[in-house]
Amino acid sequence: MATSVRRTTLTLPAAPLGPDNPLPALRGGHDLHRIDVPEDAGLPADMARQLGYQPLRSILPTRMRDGYGRDRRSTDLDALVLENDRLRATVLPGLGGRVHSLHHKPTGRELLYRNPVLQPAAFALNGAWFSGGIEWNIGATGHTTLSCAPLHAARVPAPDGGEMLRLWEWERLRDLPFQVDLWLPDGSDFLYVGVRIRNPHHHTAPVYWWSNIAVPEAEGSRVLAPAEEAWHFGYERTLRRVPVPEYDGADRTYPLRSEFPADYFYDLPDGARRWITSLDTEGHGLVQTSTDTLRGRKLFLWGAGRAGRRWQRWLTEPGTGGYAEIQAGLARTQLEHLPLDGGAEFSWLEAYGPLAADPATVHGTDWAAARGEVADRLEAALPRADVDAAYAAWLPYADREPKESLATGSGWGALEVARAGLDLPGTPFDAATLGPEQEPWLTLLRTGTLPAEDPLPGAALTAPAWRDLLECAPSGPATDYHLGLAQWQAGDRAQAVRSWERALAHGAGALPLYCLAVAESEAGEPDRAADRYAEAAAAAARAAAAGGPHARVRHAVRTALAREAVPALLAAGRTEAADALLAGLPPAELDRGCFRLLTARVRLAQGRPAAAREIFDAGFEIADLREGDETLGDTWYAIAERLLADGGPVTDTIRTRARTEHPLPERYEYRMRPA
């Protein structure tokens, strides 16, 4: 059978993504990957440098994607299929180019964890993410902001004369273009993936890449990589070197032998072939290997504890099997970013395919023998020299221009081409992809003026080149607001505050007030932040009440502001103001899980723990509960402590009793570390 690339439609139960959050993402959620490195950790010098190299200040210029819910309905998704006589790969170009399925025809095996539903959850840097398949993570530590975004896709000639599927996009956090080329050589059991990240700028840019592969998790499944040590990252936010396979009394290469979620970044020796595999009790599974540039390998496991099982059910259909992730990245760990010089590029080749090994050896107690068995079977199935040769054959094709467009991504790359006159062979960012989000910025580029927009300033740009253009533009509500965002992202917070104050003077409304509230909060001024939040919420409520053609957007701003303002008011001790703000929201909004939790927190602050407990007992779900967020458990136990104290002081004895007499119900158990 000749290798082919074709369009199809995949139908899945899916929760709609909904609209993005209208507030600028000045903070970008929880920093789960902030770490405390022990003095005796013995980090390699390059690793120590890269751990602190240009972390994100926020996820600007992107927005948070939190408009989804938990109600799924049958949905048709555009899909692209690569197929030869051995493998069939199904790709979702509209959802980050995710490889949804990799089916091995001779054995009838699905090599990946194929999620039967599409359920967004708050795991990406900008919120919405979903589990399953192979995802391409670029940008910064965490799941990419492109997890649920469309990529450009096209047919391209493959090195063997067949067809190749190219995915490409402009990544906005680091302002870098990238491409992913997928093809199936005739008769091959392996999917080849060529990846290239280019830095078209004059300055050095921080780069992050991890290919995340979801694999079926079952009792007895084992993950193997050519390493005797690993860097362990737990949600206690520590990084330490540990032995492989046994650590802290258990063999951690079996994902279900851990209680809590954890990362194990395998320390592959220099010169060793790069590979990782997950094999079942019969010795069957998927193996991933690559050229040496992709040096890192990792196991992420959910663990067998209540929280890990709860998260698994949250991300898929209850009653279906779970998954673990085997991953491959540019650095040793996902906590690092690598410098890429101006005008340079990173490129490499990956291969994904089936592996069958002797189960007795793979699951034996001799770790060296188990690794050796996998290495020998991999070398027989796909020699290392063949991977290197495939990479060399692919490189000249990386610049080949696409033959036929199959899907369209964003217009941000086309805007950068228009601004800087970039020449990016192989990844055309056509002017035809420019849309309404880019239009005001094209006007700024062509006229030197950013038009004022009604009702709100739209999508942001914060890179230095755009900041320069904004600084030269005439002052106005949109210009000053966006200039403040660019200054904030650059770390120039005093200038950002001045710009937002000018925007207020121009009548820009609630958004600059919100930005000033965040600035006060970040500066450690909770009372002043509460004042600003109250002003912003009042301005948003007035705008929403005005109605008009933009009423829906104004209501969204009001709701989003209330969700952030209530915790700020509580932190400043303004309980009744927080209660009044909630009371002013429409009943439909108050029924959402996030506002049910806020109502419980307000009742607790009012000294009404029984009323707060009633909300938990009635039950609620927070659709966009953030990975690692412990507010549910913390609030539950705070309520229990107050109930037991019965108006008296909360002592250590009462805290202990609260955890034994009022255990956290399973439906609220999402803690990713020991209590």
Secondary structure, 3 states (H helix, E strand, C coil): CCCEEEEEEEEEEECCCCCCCCCCCCCCCCCCCCCECCCCCCCCHHHHHHHCCCCCCCCCCCCCECCCCCCCEEEEEEEEEEECCCEEEEEECCCCCEEEEEEECCCCEECCCCCCCECCEEEECCEEECCCCEEEEECCCCECCCCCCCCEEEEEECCCCCEEEEEEEEECCCCEEEEEEEECCCCCCCEEEEEEEECCCCCCEEECEEEEEEEEECCCCEEECCCCEEEEEECCCEEEEEECCEECCEECCCHHHCCCCEEEEECCCCCCCEEEEEECCCCEEEEEEECCCCCEEEEEECCCCHHHHHHHHHHCCCCCCEEEEEEEECCCCCCCCEEECCCCEEEEEEEEEEEECCHHHHCCCCHHHHHHHHHHHHHHHCCHHHHHHHHHHHHHHCCCCCCEEEECCCCHHHHHHHHHCCCCCCCCCCHHHCCCCCHHHHHHHHHCCCCCCCCCCCCCCCCHHHHHHHHHCCCCHHHHHHHHHHHHHCCCHHHHHHHHHHHHHCCCCHHHHHHHHHHHHHCCCHHHHHHHHHHHHHHHHHHHHCCCCCHHHHHHHHHHHHHHHHHHHHHCCCHHHHHHHHHCCCHHHHCCHHHHHHHHHHHHHCCCHHHHHHHHHHCCCCCCCECCCCHHHHHHHHHHHHHHHCCCCCCHHHHHHHHHHCCCCHHHCCCCCCC
